[in-house]
Amino acid sequence: MAIVSDIPATRPWLTVVDLIDSGEELSLVANVLADALERGLVEGALREKIDAGGQKPGCRRGPACTIR
């Protein structure tokens, strides 16, 4: 985390990971991720960072849980 203009701020990829880890609805996380990817705010290594956290709440194994 960093402080920007006296406001705590985090990196976009970390926000996505935090949303997933907190059990946020995956369709909403997908929208956030799509916006971040479109704007070039996250790098391709995000998948490995998310996968490193283990299985996600509400997500069964399989292609539906894979970020592409």
C-alpha positions, -999 to +999 in steps of 0.1 A: +000+000+000+011+035-007-002+069+004-013+092-025-024+127-015-029+115+021-052+086+009-042+050+013-039+034-022-031-001-035-021-015-068-049-025-092-039-062-093-039-063-055-074-049-054-085-077-077-069-103-056-084-088-024-119-089-039-115-125-048-101-135-014-129-117+004-155-137-015-169-109-036-192-121-064-170-134-092-190-117-119-183-083-103-146-091-099-146-101-136-159-067-145-132-050-124-106-071-139-118-065-175-117-028-169-081-030-154-069-051-183-084-028-209-067+002-192-034-016-190-034-014-152-026-051-146+000-073-161-003-108-175+013-123-143-020-116-124-032-152-130-002-167-112-008-142-083-044-152-080-038-189-084-011-187-056-039-179-032-056-213-036-092-221-043-116-192-043-148-190-023-178-199-045-157-211-074-157-248-084-127-263-101-127-260-139-127-235-167-153-212-151-127-203-124-099-196-148-090-160-156-080-157-193 
